[in-house]
């Protein structure tokens, strides 16, 4: 399965993918920061740094959807 960069929501453990999620935008308030807006019904909305993204192994279908539920991804540990 392919590997994509994503950021995890601390509240519901969904992973959002930078290249395909409609919930990730560039922050308007801080340079080099992104804004994550999680999906309903999760209320999470927070800014994060590009460096806090991690590689995840996911299926193409999950990537196209933009986010993965906790059971649908596998984190790829580096180093
Ligand atoms: Zn969430």
PDB file of the backbone (N, CA, C, O) and the ligand in Angstrom, with CONECT records:
HET     ZN  A 101       1
ATOM      1  N   UNK A   1       0.855  -1.195   0.000  1.00  0.00           N
ATOM      2  CA  UNK A   1       0.000   0.000   0.000  1.00  0.00           C
ATOM      3  C   UNK A   1       0.884   1.237   0.000  1.00  0.00           C
ATOM      4  O   UNK A   1       1.970   1.227   0.581  1.00  0.00           O
ATOM      5  N   UNK A   2       0.423   2.307  -0.653  1.00  0.00           N
ATOM      6  CA  UNK A   2       1.228   3.533  -0.729  1.00  0.00           C
ATOM      7  C   UNK A   2       1.339   4.255   0.606  1.00  0.00           C
ATOM      8  O   UNK A   2       0.557   4.028   1.529  1.00  0.00           O
ATOM      9  N   UNK A   3       2.336   5.134   0.676  1.00  0.00           N
ATOM     10  CA  UNK A   3       2.607   5.892   1.896  1.00  0.00           C
ATOM     11  C   UNK A   3       2.341   7.371   1.623  1.00  0.00           C
ATOM     12  O   UNK A   3       2.792   7.912   0.614  1.00  0.00           O
ATOM     13  N   UNK A   4       1.613   8.016   2.520  1.00  0.00           N
ATOM     14  CA  UNK A   4       1.314   9.439   2.383  1.00  0.00           C
ATOM     15  C   UNK A   4       1.534  10.139   3.707  1.00  0.00           C
ATOM     16  O   UNK A   4       1.429   9.538   4.777  1.00  0.00           O
ATOM     17  N   UNK A   5       1.846  11.447   3.610  1.00  0.00           N
ATOM     18  CA  UNK A   5       2.060  12.236   4.817  1.00  0.00           C
ATOM     19  C   UNK A   5       0.716  12.700   5.380  1.00  0.00           C
ATOM     20  O   UNK A   5      -0.151  13.187   4.654  1.00  0.00           O
ATOM     21  N   UNK A   6       0.572  12.535   6.688  1.00  0.00           N
ATOM     22  CA  UNK A   6      -0.680  12.955   7.305  1.00  0.00           C
ATOM     23  C   UNK A   6      -0.462  13.439   8.721  1.00  0.00           C
ATOM     24  O   UNK A   6       0.626  13.329   9.286  1.00  0.00           O
ATOM     25  N   UNK A   7      -1.534  13.977   9.274  1.00  0.00           N
ATOM     26  CA  UNK A   7      -1.494  14.459  10.658  1.00  0.00           C
ATOM     27  C   UNK A   7      -2.674  13.836  11.400  1.00  0.00           C
ATOM     28  O   UNK A   7      -3.783  13.749  10.873  1.00  0.00           O
ATOM     29  N   UNK A   8      -2.413  13.407  12.632  1.00  0.00           N
ATOM     30  CA  UNK A   8      -3.452  12.717  13.393  1.00  0.00           C
ATOM     31  C   UNK A   8      -4.211  13.713  14.271  1.00  0.00           C
ATOM     32  O   UNK A   8      -3.631  14.644  14.829  1.00  0.00           O
ATOM     33  N   UNK A   9      -5.508  13.495  14.376  1.00  0.00           N
ATOM     34  CA  UNK A   9      -6.332  14.284  15.294  1.00  0.00           C
ATOM     35  C   UNK A   9      -6.184  13.666  16.682  1.00  0.00           C
ATOM     36  O   UNK A   9      -6.415  12.470  16.864  1.00  0.00           O
ATOM     37  N   UNK A  10      -5.797  14.487  17.659  1.00  0.00           N
ATOM     38  CA  UNK A  10      -5.570  13.970  19.011  1.00  0.00           C
ATOM     39  C   UNK A  10      -6.860  13.533  19.695  1.00  0.00           C
ATOM     40  O   UNK A  10      -6.829  12.739  20.635  1.00  0.00           O
ATOM     41  N   UNK A  11      -7.980  14.043  19.232  1.00  0.00           N
ATOM     42  CA  UNK A  11      -9.251  13.727  19.895  1.00  0.00           C
ATOM     43  C   UNK A  11      -9.874  12.431  19.394  1.00  0.00           C
ATOM     44  O   UNK A  11     -10.294  11.603  20.202  1.00  0.00           O
ATOM     45  N   UNK A  12      -9.943  12.237  18.082  1.00  0.00           N
ATOM     46  CA  UNK A  12     -10.663  11.066  17.561  1.00  0.00           C
ATOM     47  C   UNK A  12      -9.743  10.065  16.855  1.00  0.00           C
ATOM     48  O   UNK A  12     -10.198   9.005  16.426  1.00  0.00           O
ATOM     49  N   UNK A  13      -8.456  10.394  16.732  1.00  0.00           N
ATOM     50  CA  UNK A  13      -7.444   9.520  16.139  1.00  0.00           C
ATOM     51  C   UNK A  13      -7.599   9.327  14.628  1.00  0.00           C
ATOM     52  O   UNK A  13      -6.968   8.437  14.057  1.00  0.00           O
ATOM     53  N   UNK A  14      -8.421  10.138  13.977  1.00  0.00           N
ATOM     54  CA  UNK A  14      -8.442  10.108  12.514  1.00  0.00           C
ATOM     55  C   UNK A  14      -7.138  10.718  12.013  1.00  0.00           C
ATOM     56  O   UNK A  14      -6.585  11.629  12.630  1.00  0.00           O
ATOM     57  N   UNK A  15      -6.650  10.194  10.870  1.00  0.00           N
ATOM     58  CA  UNK A  15      -5.490  10.802  10.224  1.00  0.00           C
ATOM     59  C   UNK A  15      -5.959  11.533   8.976  1.00  0.00           C
ATOM     60  O   UNK A  15      -6.692  10.978   8.158  1.00  0.00           O
ATOM     61  N   UNK A  16      -5.531  12.774   8.838  1.00  0.00           N
ATOM     62  CA  UNK A  16      -5.878  13.580   7.671  1.00  0.00           C
ATOM     63  C   UNK A  16      -4.640  13.705   6.789  1.00  0.00           C
ATOM     64  O   UNK A  16      -3.530  13.895   7.288  1.00  0.00           O
ATOM     65  N   UNK A  17      -4.836  13.597   5.474  1.00  0.00           N
ATOM     66  CA  UNK A  17      -3.699  13.608   4.551  1.00  0.00           C
ATOM     67  C   UNK A  17      -3.562  14.969   3.890  1.00  0.00           C
ATOM     68  O   UNK A  17      -4.513  15.526   3.342  1.00  0.00           O
ATOM     69  N   UNK A  18      -2.337  15.482   3.964  1.00  0.00           N
ATOM     70  CA  UNK A  18      -2.073  16.849   3.518  1.00  0.00           C
ATOM     71  C   UNK A  18      -2.458  17.044   2.049  1.00  0.00           C
ATOM     72  O   UNK A  18      -2.931  18.116   1.673  1.00  0.00           O
ATOM     73  N   UNK A  19      -2.259  16.015   1.213  1.00  0.00           N
ATOM     74  CA  UNK A  19      -2.479  16.187  -0.219  1.00  0.00           C
ATOM     75  C   UNK A  19      -3.938  16.015  -0.632  1.00  0.00           C
ATOM     76  O   UNK A  19      -4.315  16.427  -1.729  1.00  0.00           O
ATOM     77  N   UNK A  20      -4.758  15.422   0.216  1.00  0.00           N
ATOM     78  CA  UNK A  20      -6.119  15.124  -0.241  1.00  0.00           C
ATOM     79  C   UNK A  20      -7.220  15.541   0.726  1.00  0.00           C
ATOM     80  O   UNK A  20      -8.393  15.501   0.353  1.00  0.00           O
ATOM     81  N   UNK A  21      -6.894  15.937   1.942  1.00  0.00           N
ATOM     82  CA  UNK A  21      -7.943  16.276   2.907  1.00  0.00           C
ATOM     83  C   UNK A  21      -8.451  17.692   2.691  1.00  0.00           C
ATOM     84  O   UNK A  21      -7.665  18.624   2.520  1.00  0.00           O
ATOM     85  N   UNK A  22      -9.769  17.847   2.700  1.00  0.00           N
ATOM     86  CA  UNK A  22     -10.344  19.192   2.620  1.00  0.00           C
ATOM     87  C   UNK A  22     -10.281  19.878   3.981  1.00  0.00           C
ATOM     88  O   UNK A  22     -10.603  21.061   4.100  1.00  0.00           O
ATOM     89  N   UNK A  23      -9.869  19.139   5.004  1.00  0.00           N
ATOM     90  CA  UNK A  23      -9.807  19.696   6.354  1.00  0.00           C
ATOM     91  C   UNK A  23      -8.474  20.320   6.702  1.00  0.00           C
ATOM     92  O   UNK A  23      -8.305  20.823   7.813  1.00  0.00           O
ATOM     93  N   UNK A  24      -7.509  20.303   5.771  1.00  0.00           N
ATOM     94  CA  UNK A  24      -6.197  20.898   6.048  1.00  0.00           C
ATOM     95  C   UNK A  24      -5.985  22.095   5.126  1.00  0.00           C
ATOM     96  O   UNK A  24      -6.081  21.986   3.904  1.00  0.00           O
ATOM     97  N   UNK A  25      -5.695  23.233   5.741  1.00  0.00           N
ATOM     98  CA  UNK A  25      -5.427  24.441   4.972  1.00  0.00           C
ATOM     99  C   UNK A  25      -4.201  25.122   5.542  1.00  0.00           C
ATOM    100  O   UNK A  25      -3.803  24.867   6.679  1.00  0.00           O
ATOM    101  N   UNK A  26      -3.605  25.996   4.735  1.00  0.00           N
ATOM    102  CA  UNK A  26      -2.523  26.806   5.264  1.00  0.00           C
ATOM    103  C   UNK A  26      -3.089  27.771   6.300  1.00  0.00           C
ATOM    104  O   UNK A  26      -4.165  28.339   6.114  1.00  0.00           O
ATOM    105  N   UNK A  27      -2.362  27.944   7.374  1.00  0.00           N
ATOM    106  CA  UNK A  27      -2.790  28.885   8.406  1.00  0.00           C
ATOM    107  C   UNK A  27      -2.714  30.314   7.881  1.00  0.00           C
ATOM    108  O   UNK A  27      -1.784  30.666   7.156  1.00  0.00           O
ATOM    109  N   UNK A  28      -3.680  31.122   8.245  1.00  0.00           N
ATOM    110  CA  UNK A  28      -3.651  32.531   7.860  1.00  0.00           C
ATOM    111  C   UNK A  28      -2.958  33.377   8.905  1.00  0.00           C
ATOM    112  O   UNK A  28      -2.618  34.533   8.654  1.00  0.00           O
ATOM    113  N   UNK A  29      -2.749  32.807  10.069  1.00  0.00           N
ATOM    114  CA  UNK A  29      -2.225  33.610  11.170  1.00  0.00           C
ATOM    115  C   UNK A  29      -0.739  33.403  11.426  1.00  0.00           C
ATOM    116  O   UNK A  29      -0.072  34.297  11.948  1.00  0.00           O
ATOM    117  N   UNK A  30      -0.207  32.231  11.063  1.00  0.00           N
ATOM    118  CA  UNK A  30       1.194  31.963  11.377  1.00  0.00           C
ATOM    119  C   UNK A  30       1.883  31.362  10.156  1.00  0.00           C
ATOM    120  O   UNK A  30       1.300  30.551   9.436  1.00  0.00           O
ATOM    121  N   UNK A  31       3.118  31.766   9.936  1.00  0.00           N
ATOM    122  CA  UNK A  31       3.882  31.258   8.816  1.00  0.00           C
ATOM    123  C   UNK A  31       4.302  29.814   9.047  1.00  0.00           C
ATOM    124  O   UNK A  31       4.614  29.426  10.173  1.00  0.00           O
ATOM    125  N   UNK A  32       4.309  29.035   8.003  1.00  0.00           N
ATOM    126  CA  UNK A  32       4.730  27.640   8.039  1.00  0.00           C
ATOM    127  C   UNK A  32       3.860  26.785   8.965  1.00  0.00           C
ATOM    128  O   UNK A  32       4.292  25.731   9.434  1.00  0.00           O
ATOM    129  N   UNK A  33       2.638  27.243   9.224  1.00  0.00           N
ATOM    130  CA  UNK A  33       1.710  26.466  10.021  1.00  0.00           C
ATOM    131  C   UNK A  33       0.507  26.089   9.152  1.00  0.00           C
ATOM    132  O   UNK A  33       0.174  26.764   8.178  1.00  0.00           O
ATOM    133  N   UNK A  34      -0.125  24.988   9.546  1.00  0.00           N
ATOM    134  CA  UNK A  34      -1.330  24.549   8.856  1.00  0.00           C
ATOM    135  C   UNK A  34      -2.472  24.510   9.858  1.00  0.00           C
ATOM    136  O   UNK A  34      -2.262  24.411  11.067  1.00  0.00           O
ATOM    137  N   UNK A  35      -3.679  24.589   9.326  1.00  0.00           N
ATOM    138  CA  UNK A  35      -4.863  24.518  10.170  1.00  0.00           C
ATOM    139  C   UNK A  35      -5.602  23.210   9.867  1.00  0.00           C
ATOM    140  O   UNK A  35      -5.961  22.935   8.722  1.00  0.00           O
ATOM    141  N   UNK A  36      -5.820  22.417  10.907  1.00  0.00           N
ATOM    142  CA  UNK A  36      -6.574  21.176  10.764  1.00  0.00           C
ATOM    143  C   UNK A  36      -7.975  21.382  11.324  1.00  0.00           C
ATOM    144  O   UNK A  36      -8.150  21.754  12.484  1.00  0.00           O
ATOM    145  N   UNK A  37      -8.966  21.131  10.475  1.00  0.00           N
ATOM    146  CA  UNK A  37     -10.348  21.132  10.929  1.00  0.00           C
ATOM    147  C   UNK A  37     -10.847  19.714  10.771  1.00  0.00           C
ATOM    148  O   UNK A  37     -11.009  19.238   9.647  1.00  0.00           O
ATOM    149  N   UNK A  38     -11.095  19.026  11.883  1.00  0.00           N
ATOM    150  CA  UNK A  38     -11.495  17.620  11.795  1.00  0.00           C
ATOM    151  C   UNK A  38     -12.931  17.520  11.284  1.00  0.00           C
ATOM    152  O   UNK A  38     -13.630  18.518  11.113  1.00  0.00           O
ATOM    153  N   UNK A  39     -13.339  16.275  11.050  1.00  0.00           N
ATOM    154  CA  UNK A  39     -14.659  16.052  10.467  1.00  0.00           C
ATOM    155  C   UNK A  39     -15.734  15.941  11.548  1.00  0.00           C
ATOM    156  O   UNK A  39     -15.473  15.445  12.644  1.00  0.00           O
ATOM    157  N   UNK A  40     -16.925  16.398  11.235  1.00  0.00           N
ATOM    158  CA  UNK A  40     -18.081  16.232  12.097  1.00  0.00           C
ATOM    159  C   UNK A  40     -18.249  14.740  12.399  1.00  0.00           C
ATOM    160  O   UNK A  40     -18.127  13.942  11.470  1.00  0.00           O
ATOM    161  N   UNK A  41     -18.515  14.321  13.613  1.00  0.00           N
ATOM    162  CA  UNK A  41     -18.881  15.135  14.785  1.00  0.00           C
ATOM    163  C   UNK A  41     -17.696  15.551  15.659  1.00  0.00           C
ATOM    164  O   UNK A  41     -17.906  16.090  16.745  1.00  0.00           O
ATOM    165  N   UNK A  42     -16.468  15.318  15.218  1.00  0.00           N
ATOM    166  CA  UNK A  42     -15.303  15.710  16.018  1.00  0.00           C
ATOM    167  C   UNK A  42     -15.142  17.234  15.972  1.00  0.00           C
ATOM    168  O   UNK A  42     -15.127  17.808  14.883  1.00  0.00           O
ATOM    169  N   UNK A  43     -15.022  17.898  17.116  1.00  0.00           N
ATOM    170  CA  UNK A  43     -14.957  19.357  17.148  1.00  0.00           C
ATOM    171  C   UNK A  43     -13.541  19.916  17.010  1.00  0.00           C
ATOM    172  O   UNK A  43     -13.348  21.131  17.071  1.00  0.00           O
ATOM    173  N   UNK A  44     -12.549  19.041  16.825  1.00  0.00           N
ATOM    174  CA  UNK A  44     -11.159  19.494  16.869  1.00  0.00           C
ATOM    175  C   UNK A  44     -10.828  20.477  15.748  1.00  0.00           C
ATOM    176  O   UNK A  44     -11.170  20.267  14.584  1.00  0.00           O
ATOM    177  N   UNK A  45     -10.148  21.560  16.142  1.00  0.00           N
ATOM    178  CA  UNK A  45      -9.659  22.543  15.181  1.00  0.00           C
ATOM    179  C   UNK A  45      -8.372  23.084  15.772  1.00  0.00           C
ATOM    180  O   UNK A  45      -8.396  23.733  16.818  1.00  0.00           O
ATOM    181  N   UNK A  46      -7.246  22.825  15.119  1.00  0.00           N
ATOM    182  CA  UNK A  46      -5.988  23.288  15.701  1.00  0.00           C
ATOM    183  C   UNK A  46      -4.956  23.538  14.610  1.00  0.00           C
ATOM    184  O   UNK A  46      -5.078  23.048  13.487  1.00  0.00           O
ATOM    185  N   UNK A  47      -3.934  24.314  14.971  1.00  0.00           N
ATOM    186  CA  UNK A  47      -2.847  24.565  14.048  1.00  0.00           C
ATOM    187  C   UNK A  47      -1.711  23.597  14.345  1.00  0.00           C
ATOM    188  O   UNK A  47      -1.503  23.195  15.490  1.00  0.00           O
ATOM    189  N   UNK A  48      -0.991  23.236  13.314  1.00  0.00           N
ATOM    190  CA  UNK A  48       0.139  22.332  13.526  1.00  0.00           C
ATOM    191  C   UNK A  48       1.252  22.683  12.548  1.00  0.00           C
ATOM    192  O   UNK A  48       1.029  23.337  11.528  1.00  0.00           O
ATOM    193  N   UNK A  49       2.443  22.235  12.883  1.00  0.00           N
ATOM    194  CA  UNK A  49       3.609  22.467  12.032  1.00  0.00           C
ATOM    195  C   UNK A  49       3.761  21.340  11.027  1.00  0.00           C
ATOM    196  O   UNK A  49       3.378  20.196  11.269  1.00  0.00           O
ATOM    197  N   UNK A  50       4.333  21.708   9.896  1.00  0.00           N
ATOM    198  CA  UNK A  50       4.602  20.723   8.861  1.00  0.00           C
ATOM    199  C   UNK A  50       5.435  19.565   9.418  1.00  0.00           C
ATOM    200  O   UNK A  50       5.253  18.412   9.027  1.00  0.00           O
ATOM    201  N   UNK A  51       6.346  19.887  10.331  1.00  0.00           N
ATOM    202  CA  UNK A  51       7.243  18.867  10.893  1.00  0.00           C
ATOM    203  C   UNK A  51       6.497  17.825  11.729  1.00  0.00           C
ATOM    204  O   UNK A  51       7.027  16.740  11.971  1.00  0.00           O
ATOM    205  N   UNK A  52       5.303  18.129  12.164  1.00  0.00           N
ATOM    206  CA  UNK A  52       4.585  17.166  12.996  1.00  0.00           C
ATOM    207  C   UNK A  52       3.811  16.146  12.170  1.00  0.00           C
ATOM    208  O   UNK A  52       3.145  15.275  12.729  1.00  0.00           O
ATOM    209  N   UNK A  53       3.894  16.245  10.839  1.00  0.00           N
ATOM    210  CA  UNK A  53       3.265  15.236   9.992  1.00  0.00           C
ATOM    211  C   UNK A  53       4.122  13.980   9.964  1.00  0.00           C
ATOM    212  O   UNK A  53       5.344  14.042  10.098  1.00  0.00           O
ATOM    213  N   UNK A  54       3.460  12.834   9.787  1.00  0.00           N
ATOM    214  CA  UNK A  54       4.149  11.555   9.786  1.00  0.00           C
ATOM    215  C   UNK A  54       3.694  10.740   8.572  1.00  0.00           C
ATOM    216  O   UNK A  54       2.601  10.949   8.046  1.00  0.00           O
ATOM    217  N   UNK A  55       4.555   9.803   8.131  1.00  0.00           N
ATOM    218  CA  UNK A  55       4.140   8.941   7.016  1.00  0.00           C
ATOM    219  C   UNK A  55       3.221   7.808   7.479  1.00  0.00           C
ATOM    220  O   UNK A  55       3.478   7.150   8.488  1.00  0.00           O
ATOM    221  N   UNK A  56       2.158   7.601   6.725  1.00  0.00           N
ATOM    222  CA  UNK A  56       1.199   6.531   7.032  1.00  0.00           C
ATOM    223  C   UNK A  56       0.996   5.667   5.805  1.00  0.00           C
ATOM    224  O   UNK A  56       0.977   6.157   4.676  1.00  0.00           O
ATOM    225  N   UNK A  57       0.845   4.374   6.041  1.00  0.00           N
ATOM    226  CA  UNK A  57       0.570   3.433   4.968  1.00  0.00           C
ATOM    227  C   UNK A  57      -0.947   3.244   4.895  1.00  0.00           C
ATOM    228  O   UNK A  57      -1.580   2.828   5.865  1.00  0.00           O
ATOM    229  N   UNK A  58      -1.513   3.557   3.731  1.00  0.00           N
ATOM    230  CA  UNK A  58      -2.973   3.515   3.571  1.00  0.00           C
ATOM    231  C   UNK A  58      -3.331   3.044   2.173  1.00  0.00           C
ATOM    232  O   UNK A  58      -2.486   3.039   1.278  1.00  0.00           O
ATOM    233  N   UNK A  59      -4.578   2.648   1.985  1.00  0.00           N
ATOM    234  CA  UNK A  59      -5.037   2.250   0.656  1.00  0.00           C
ATOM    235  C   UNK A  59      -5.344   3.488  -0.187  1.00  0.00           C
ATOM    236  O   UNK A  59      -5.537   4.581   0.344  1.00  0.00           O
ATOM    237  N   UNK A  60      -5.388   3.300  -1.508  1.00  0.00           N
ATOM    238  CA  UNK A  60      -5.694   4.414  -2.413  1.00  0.00           C
ATOM    239  C   UNK A  60      -7.071   5.005  -2.131  1.00  0.00           C
ATOM    240  O   UNK A  60      -7.256   6.220  -2.194  1.00  0.00           O
ATOM    241  N   UNK A  61      -8.043   4.135  -1.819  1.00  0.00           N
ATOM    242  CA  UNK A  61      -9.403   4.613  -1.555  1.00  0.00           C
ATOM    243  C   UNK A  61      -9.433   5.539  -0.348  1.00  0.00           C
ATOM    244  O   UNK A  61     -10.080   6.587  -0.361  1.00  0.00           O
ATOM    245  N   UNK A  62      -8.721   5.130   0.693  1.00  0.00           N
ATOM    246  CA  UNK A  62      -8.675   5.936   1.915  1.00  0.00           C
ATOM    247  C   UNK A  62      -7.983   7.273   1.629  1.00  0.00           C
ATOM    248  O   UNK A  62      -8.419   8.316   2.116  1.00  0.00           O
ATOM    249  N   UNK A  63      -6.911   7.241   0.844  1.00  0.00           N
ATOM    250  CA  UNK A  63      -6.198   8.476   0.516  1.00  0.00           C
ATOM    251  C   UNK A  63      -7.106   9.434  -0.255  1.00  0.00           C
ATOM    252  O   UNK A  63      -7.141  10.631   0.030  1.00  0.00           O
ATOM    253  N   UNK A  64      -7.837   8.901  -1.227  1.00  0.00           N
ATOM    254  CA  UNK A  64      -8.717   9.755  -2.029  1.00  0.00           C
ATOM    255  C   UNK A  64      -9.805  10.396  -1.175  1.00  0.00           C
ATOM    256  O   UNK A  64     -10.238  11.516  -1.444  1.00  0.00           O
ATOM    257  N   UNK A  65     -10.241   9.678  -0.149  1.00  0.00           N
ATOM    258  CA  UNK A  65     -11.275  10.218   0.740  1.00  0.00           C
ATOM    259  C   UNK A  65     -10.723  11.368   1.589  1.00  0.00           C
ATOM    260  O   UNK A  65     -11.472  12.240   2.030  1.00  0.00           O
ATOM    261  N   UNK A  66      -9.404  11.358   1.810  1.00  0.00           N
ATOM    262  CA  UNK A  66      -8.795  12.476   2.527  1.00  0.00           C
ATOM    263  C   UNK A  66      -8.467  12.209   3.985  1.00  0.00           C
ATOM    264  O   UNK A  66      -7.669  12.929   4.586  1.00  0.00           O
ATOM    265  N   UNK A  67      -9.076  11.178   4.559  1.00  0.00           N
ATOM    266  CA  UNK A  67      -8.798  10.880   5.957  1.00  0.00           C
ATOM    267  C   UNK A  67      -8.944   9.378   6.188  1.00  0.00           C
ATOM    268  O   UNK A  67      -9.571   8.675   5.394  1.00  0.00           O
ATOM    269  N   UNK A  68      -8.356   8.892   7.289  1.00  0.00           N
ATOM    270  CA  UNK A  68      -8.423   7.474   7.632  1.00  0.00           C
ATOM    271  C   UNK A  68      -8.901   7.309   9.063  1.00  0.00           C
ATOM    272  O   UNK A  68      -8.470   8.030   9.963  1.00  0.00           O
ATOM    273  N   UNK A  69      -9.786   6.364   9.260  1.00  0.00           N
ATOM    274  CA  UNK A  69     -10.199   6.008  10.622  1.00  0.00           C
ATOM    275  C   UNK A  69      -9.046   5.247  11.274  1.00  0.00           C
ATOM    276  O   UNK A  69      -8.111   4.810  10.604  1.00  0.00           O
ATOM    277  N   UNK A  70      -9.136   5.097  12.602  1.00  0.00           N
ATOM    278  CA  UNK A  70      -8.029   4.500  13.341  1.00  0.00           C
ATOM    279  C   UNK A  70      -7.668   3.102  12.833  1.00  0.00           C
ATOM    280  O   UNK A  70      -6.498   2.719  12.873  1.00  0.00           O
ATOM    281  N   UNK A  71      -8.640   2.345  12.363  1.00  0.00           N
ATOM    282  CA  UNK A  71      -8.379   0.973  11.923  1.00  0.00           C
ATOM    283  C   UNK A  71      -7.847   0.894  10.495  1.00  0.00           C
ATOM    284  O   UNK A  71      -7.503  -0.188  10.020  1.00  0.00           O
ATOM    285  N   UNK A  72      -7.779   2.019   9.818  1.00  0.00           N
ATOM    286  CA  UNK A  72      -7.463   1.995   8.385  1.00  0.00           C
ATOM    287  C   UNK A  72      -6.040   2.419   8.040  1.00  0.00           C
ATOM    288  O   UNK A  72      -5.661   2.389   6.869  1.00  0.00           O
ATOM    289  N   UNK A  73      -5.250   2.810   9.022  1.00  0.00           N
ATOM    290  CA  UNK A  73      -3.897   3.241   8.705  1.00  0.00           C
ATOM    291  C   UNK A  73      -2.874   2.524   9.564  1.00  0.00           C
ATOM    292  O   UNK A  73      -3.172   1.967  10.621  1.00  0.00           O
ATOM    293  N   UNK A  74      -1.646   2.569   9.050  1.00  0.00           N
ATOM    294  CA  UNK A  74      -0.519   1.972   9.761  1.00  0.00           C
ATOM    295  C   UNK A  74       0.595   3.009   9.716  1.00  0.00           C
ATOM    296  O   UNK A  74       1.002   3.434   8.635  1.00  0.00           O
ATOM    297  N   UNK A  75       1.087   3.416  10.871  1.00  0.00           N
ATOM    298  CA  UNK A  75       2.141   4.435  10.876  1.00  0.00           C
ATOM    299  C   UNK A  75       3.460   3.792  10.442  1.00  0.00           C
ATOM    300  O   UNK A  75       3.761   2.652  10.794  1.00  0.00           O
ATOM    301  N   UNK A  76       4.238   4.554   9.668  1.00  0.00           N
ATOM    302  CA  UNK A  76       5.533   4.078   9.198  1.00  0.00           C
ATOM    303  C   UNK A  76       6.601   4.748  10.044  1.00  0.00           C
ATOM    304  O   UNK A  76       6.805   5.959   9.955  1.00  0.00           O
ATOM    305  N   UNK A  77       7.264   3.979  10.844  1.00  0.00           N
ATOM    306  CA  UNK A  77       8.284   4.552  11.740  1.00  0.00           C
ATOM    307  C   UNK A  77       9.579   4.755  10.967  1.00  0.00           C
ATOM    308  O   UNK A  77      10.028   3.890  10.214  1.00  0.00           O
ATOM    309  N   UNK A  78      10.157   5.921  11.180  1.00  0.00           N
ATOM    310  CA  UNK A  78      11.403   6.238  10.481  1.00  0.00           C
ATOM    311  C   UNK A  78      12.602   6.060  11.422  1.00  0.00           C
ATOM    312  O   UNK A  78      12.499   6.273  12.630  1.00  0.00           O
ATOM    313  N   UNK A  79      13.711   5.673  10.853  1.00  0.00           N
ATOM    314  CA  UNK A  79      14.984   5.656  11.557  1.00  0.00           C
ATOM    315  C   UNK A  79      15.217   4.493  12.480  1.00  0.00           C
ATOM    316  O   UNK A  79      16.271   4.408  13.112  1.00  0.00           O
TER     317      UNK A  79
HETATM  318 ZN    ZN A 101     -10.954  14.486  15.202  1.00  0.00          ZN
END
